[in-house]
């Protein structure tokens, strides 16, 4: 599920809630189903945004130490990225 799925659910729900005017004999309330789909679309959209922003997060670690043999300062840098393409 992604951002597009959330938007699609919201749009389908809005169509069912506001544009479709069909009487099914009281068995199914299309407006209620539309509101439920709109709520689900908002939830999916928010979760997708959180996951996308979390994937782009990176962690950088810098360690400094003195080499006991030569007395020189040694700096080690490590960068971790959760993005598999980097």
C-alpha positions as CSV (number, residue, x, y, z in Angstrom):
1,X,0.0,0.0,0.0
2,X,1.2,3.4,-0.8
3,X,0.3,7.0,-1.1
4,X,-1.5,6.3,-4.3
5,X,-3.6,3.6,-2.6
6,X,-4.6,6.0,0.1
7,X,-5.6,8.7,-2.4
8,X,-7.6,6.1,-4.5
9,X,-9.5,4.9,-1.4
10,X,-10.3,8.4,-0.4
11,X,-11.6,9.3,-3.9
12,X,-13.7,6.1,-4.2
13,X,-15.1,6.8,-0.8
14,X,-16.0,10.4,-1.7
15,X,-17.7,9.2,-4.8
16,X,-19.8,6.7,-2.9
17,X,-20.6,9.2,-0.1
18,X,-21.5,12.2,-2.2
19,X,-22.1,11.3,-5.8
20,X,-24.0,8.0,-5.8
21,X,-27.6,8.3,-5.0
22,X,-28.9,4.7,-5.2
23,X,-31.6,3.2,-2.8
24,X,-30.7,-0.4,-2.0
25,X,-33.8,-1.0,0.2
26,X,-32.0,-0.2,3.5
27,X,-29.7,-3.2,3.2
28,X,-26.5,-1.3,2.5
29,X,-25.9,2.3,3.2
30,X,-23.5,3.5,0.4
31,X,-22.8,6.8,2.2
32,X,-21.6,5.0,5.3
33,X,-19.4,2.7,3.2
34,X,-18.0,5.9,1.4
35,X,-17.2,7.5,4.8
36,X,-15.4,4.3,5.9
37,X,-13.4,4.2,2.7
38,X,-12.5,7.8,3.1
39,X,-11.3,7.2,6.6
40,X,-9.3,4.2,5.5
41,X,-7.7,6.3,2.7
42,X,-6.6,8.9,5.2
43,X,-5.1,6.3,7.5
44,X,-3.2,4.5,4.6
45,X,-2.0,7.9,3.3
46,X,-0.6,8.9,6.7
47,X,1.0,5.5,7.3
48,X,2.7,5.7,3.9
49,X,4.0,9.2,4.5
50,X,5.5,8.0,7.9
51,X,7.2,5.0,6.2
52,X,8.6,7.0,3.3
53,X,10.1,9.6,5.7
54,X,11.5,6.9,7.9
55,X,13.2,5.2,4.9
56,X,15.1,8.3,4.0
57,X,16.5,8.7,7.5
58,X,20.3,8.2,7.8
59,X,22.6,7.7,10.8
60,X,26.1,9.0,10.9
61,X,28.7,8.0,13.5
62,X,32.0,9.6,14.0
63,X,34.6,8.1,16.3
64,X,37.9,9.6,17.2
65,X,40.7,7.8,19.0
66,X,44.5,8.1,19.4
67,X,46.6,5.3,17.9
68,X,48.8,4.0,20.8
69,X,51.6,3.0,18.5
70,X,52.1,6.2,16.6
71,X,50.3,8.7,18.7
72,X,48.3,10.0,15.8
73,X,44.6,10.8,16.0
74,X,42.4,8.3,14.0
75,X,38.9,9.3,12.9
76,X,36.5,6.7,11.7
77,X,33.2,7.6,9.9
78,X,30.3,5.3,9.4
79,X,27.0,6.2,7.6
80,X,24.0,3.9,7.6
81,X,21.1,4.6,5.3
82,X,17.9,2.6,5.3
83,X,17.4,3.2,1.6
84,X,18.5,0.0,-0.3
85,X,19.3,2.0,-3.5
86,X,22.1,4.0,-1.8
